[in-house]
Amino acid sequence: MTDSNSNYSDLPLGWKRVKLPYFCHLIMGQSPPSSTYNTQKIGLPFYQGKSEFGHIYPNPQKYCSKPNKIAEKGDILLSVRAPVGATNVCLEKSCIGRGLAALRPLENSSTKFIFFLFRYLEPILAKAGTGTTFKAINKDFLCQLELNVPPLPEQHRIVEKIEELFSELDNGVASLKKALEQLKTYRQAVLKWAFEGKLTEKWRNTHQDSLEDGDTLLEQIKAERKRHYQQQLEDWKQALKEWENNGKETKKPTKPQQPKDLPPLTKEELSNLPSLPNGWVYVKAEEISHFITKGTTPSKDQLFDDSGDIPFLKVYNLTDNGKLDFSIKPTFVSLETHEGFLNRSKVLSGDVLMNIVGPPLGKVSLVSDKFKEWNINQAIVRYRVFDILLNKYLMYYLLSQVTIDRLSKRAKATAGQFNLTLEICRDAEIPMCLLQEQTQIVQEIESRLSVCDQLEATLTENLDKAEALRQSILKRAFEGKLVL
């Protein structure tokens, strides 16, 4: 390849501006017949793309008995399609599919130098990918790449300096990630303490005179259930009158069913639950909630992307922090579908939603007032609590890993999925206390978790800065400014 250094007088002394074939041999991958794939380690390790990449070395998931294209030990594996730009060092002789290319260093270049060079080029290559179904780059594009390359001894010095700086950076990143994991542990500890009564122990000690015993609380729950049923009856009578006045043209309103008396938890059931402070009681979720139900998924032609009458929630809109995220693939249904086929699973502001299909289970969100009404698919259950229970109290309880683990033990496993039935959701044991203490518990949780949120934001920002610093180090390296 012709030396084009004369056109780049700003390059460091001894560096060349050259095209890729000047310093490495390019092998484009080609996928062999699927009949040659195996997991019995027959033939060579077979890599198809980035999904099999580790941090520096790839992890073989399958083998190929009759490889077409081969990467040798020390080659650089470059992802050339879906996604473009990711790299790894080939640890052993391997077969490569069409999602990869192998860059084999020539005598004037080193493996690690090319590896770091293409780690630096990754965002540039990713932007260069073309295609509609998936992005890709081809052999011609790679062969025309013009790159700054120093003499081999300087390549070694650059690699040594990069690894030294990256080692320090990796130690810092590891500490940041450890701190993030510790925050997760602390968050769960806060939730665990909250529903054991530990966060409000001092509060109870100063409010002994106003506290009720467990039996009184159970009576209050029964009274609330009765009050709710009476309100349903009044609403039904009004709806019935309007239906009659309008000529009985629409479907006749259905008379609400009187709620059945639910038996208290048995001694055996209580023996499997954590003990509670005096005055607290366990009740099943259906005792303190309106009808607990899940959604249904209509046909594809009834779902609309980005806009429509009624927002339709899917599991990916739920989070593990209690907030609803409707910015992810917003989907809508028509008002007709909402009032008809999906009428049973209407969702209102203040409802608590939880995913019942996993893994993972434990995504819980409080519905916002961004829309007047919403609807949900079949993988989500809806709780609408009575006035005797705070919706945020239930939300945080369902977010607790202790609760998730307890419900998961009852889940049905099918084809790798863990599904909670409506019966499990309705039978979920809720630790109940007076409304005043619930309010205090929510305040105690949120005061602690808000500090966690601030720390998490700082740690995440520092992780982003560390990644930016990594790219800055690579940029300086390949501008000839890292090693002088």
Helices and strands as residue ranges (DSSP letters): G 5-7, E 16-19, G 20-22, E 24-28, G 34-36, E 37-38, E 44-47, G 50-52, E 62-64, E 70-71, E 76-80, E 84-89, E 94-96, E 100-105, H 111-128, H 139-143, E 146-149, H 152-194, H 201-205, G 208-210, H 214-245, H 267-271, E 281-284, G 285-287, E 293-294, G 300-302, E 304-305, E 310-313, G 315-317, E 322-323, E 331-333, H 335-339, G 343-345, E 346-348, E 352-355, E 357-358, E 364-366, E 373-376, E 380-383, H 391-399, H 401-408, E 412-414, E 417-419, H 422-427, E 429-432, H 435-478
